[in-house]
Amino acid sequence: MKICLLGASGSIGQQTIDVINKNPKDFSLVAFSVGKRTRCISYILKKHKDVKHVCVQDRAKARAYQKKYPNIKFHYGDEGLLEIIRESSNDMVVNALVGFVGLLPSIEAIKNHKKLALANKESLVVGGDIINSLLKEYNGELYPIDSEHSALWKCLKVDKDDVRRLILTASGGSFRNLTREQLKDVTPEDALKHPTWKMGAKITIDSATMVNKCFEIIEAGYLFNFDYDEIGVTLHDESYLHSYVSLISGGFRGEISKPDMRNPIKFALYEGNIPFKTSYFQKLDDLKGLHFHAFDLARFPVIKFAKVVLDKKGTLGAILNRSNEEAVRAFLNHQIKFLDIERIIEQSLKNMRYIANPSLEKILIVDQETKEYSHKLIKQLGEAR
Ligand SMILES: NC(=O)c1ccc[n+]([C@@H]2O[C@H](COP(=O)([O-])OP(=O)(O)OC[C@H]3O[C@@H](n4cnc5c(N)ncnc54)[C@H](OP(=O)(O)O)[C@@H]3O)[C@@H](O)[C@H]2O)c1
């Protein structure tokens, strides 16, 4: 399988390269993108000789690298991400970009008949209906990389007609042992210490606010065609049980393994058919000491945003995503407080334009309007501090 990897410098991107490195007979990297962290380019090119296209965010850097590597075509910016999908000889696009910037590449991959291995959950949160209709129109294939959805995908493969509910597990993030009162003054530095997973900054903050779980509920809704009321959340301290399904015939089915994203990445790259003898990266020898707790909506009220979005869809996913993206950036820059993130999302969902069946163009417009509105709120909240 020839791979085009978007977001090669990030956490999922680097782990995808590890999966490719460990399975060189089955996968070859033919194109990749990085954003601002360009240092890894030389290292990747040294090892992956089939790469013919690279995209970086910045035009000047693309020019400099082009001079250094004349046999490789360097692209830049948002358009460059689409170009490497179209122009390289890939069979599969791994979308490991973070945030809204991942949406158009997901769409481009499907339209160019590429298999899509999707870590960028924001693509589905913002454009779930559009992506699903394109998958139908182009007879496309989408393989989820999120560990929860990878586990659910496995369960549904076996029990498709017997599944009553999907249950996502949640670690509770960096502040799982704090009360709402104690959340008032937490810092970005505290929030970036996730108890069980090592991930990029945005998703680590999203885990602390639980917006990540909102996104995952919405993602599950679009991926597997389940309503909000058919998707639950259970708190699980160790992140060993990745998610599970409750069966009509009684009982549950789930997936248990160490928290290591290379497992779901590998499952997606092999399109759900891992050859029998390839082993897990980290072995799990024991099942002692796993802890589960009932989910408390009063402690994690942001989950209500998932209901709002999945029940009414339209432009609400785009509004949720953009207001969160801007609020998280402002929190990381110490402009607003942790609980302001929820406030900005709530206000945006209330006040931004709801369009029931938006075109892609309308989604892009509402995204931009939400960006401007969120900046206003961030300024007001910052001044009030
Ligand atoms: N990390 C995990 O364990 C995990 C688990 C499940 C799902 N996910 C999902 O996977 C996606 C990636 O997460 P991550 O943790 O790997 O994030 P990350 O470490 O922050 O990496 C994100 C990647 O996207 C690139 N990027 C960001 N903005 C860009 C832009 N405007 N143009 C071009 N490239 C851009 C970054 O480039 P530079 O850094 O070079 O600027 C980097 O390569 C997210 O949607 C996340 O929710 C992650």
The ligand as an ORCA input file, in Angstrom:
! r2SCAN-3c Opt
* xyz 0 1
  N      -2.366     11.914     19.441
  C      -3.227     10.959     19.687
  O      -2.921     10.024     20.446
  C      -4.580     10.950     19.007
  C      -5.476      9.933     19.310
  C      -6.692      9.895     18.635
  C      -7.013     10.865     17.704
  N      -6.136     11.875     17.456
  C      -6.495     12.890     16.462
  O      -5.486     12.894     15.463
  C      -5.297     14.205     14.939
  C      -3.817     14.578     15.116
  O      -3.522     14.638     16.499
  P      -2.033     14.734     17.052
  O      -2.115     14.507     18.513
  O      -1.138     13.873     16.220
  O      -1.715     16.288     16.780
  P      -0.276     16.989     16.691
  O       0.749     16.204     17.399
  O      -0.504     18.398     17.107
  O       0.043     16.931     15.113
  C      -0.759     17.623     14.189
  C      -0.114     17.632     12.822
  O      -0.873     18.522     11.977
  C       0.040     19.505     11.410
  N      -0.678     20.764     11.222
  C      -1.344     21.493     12.156
  N      -1.866     22.609     11.604
  C      -1.506     22.595     10.298
  C      -1.734     23.476      9.200
  N      -2.457     24.607      9.338
  N      -1.239     23.133      7.995
  C      -0.524     21.996      7.828
  N      -0.267     21.119      8.824
  C      -0.750     21.418     10.044
  C       1.149     19.615     12.437
  O       2.300     20.189     11.835
  P       3.452     20.946     12.714
  O       3.408     20.384     14.085
  O       4.694     20.597     11.936
  O       3.146     22.410     12.651
  C       1.330     18.159     12.816
  O       2.049     17.466     11.816
  C      -6.246     15.116     15.742
  O      -7.428     15.285     15.031
  C      -6.518     14.323     17.017
  O      -7.772     14.635     17.575
  C      -4.926     11.937     18.080
*
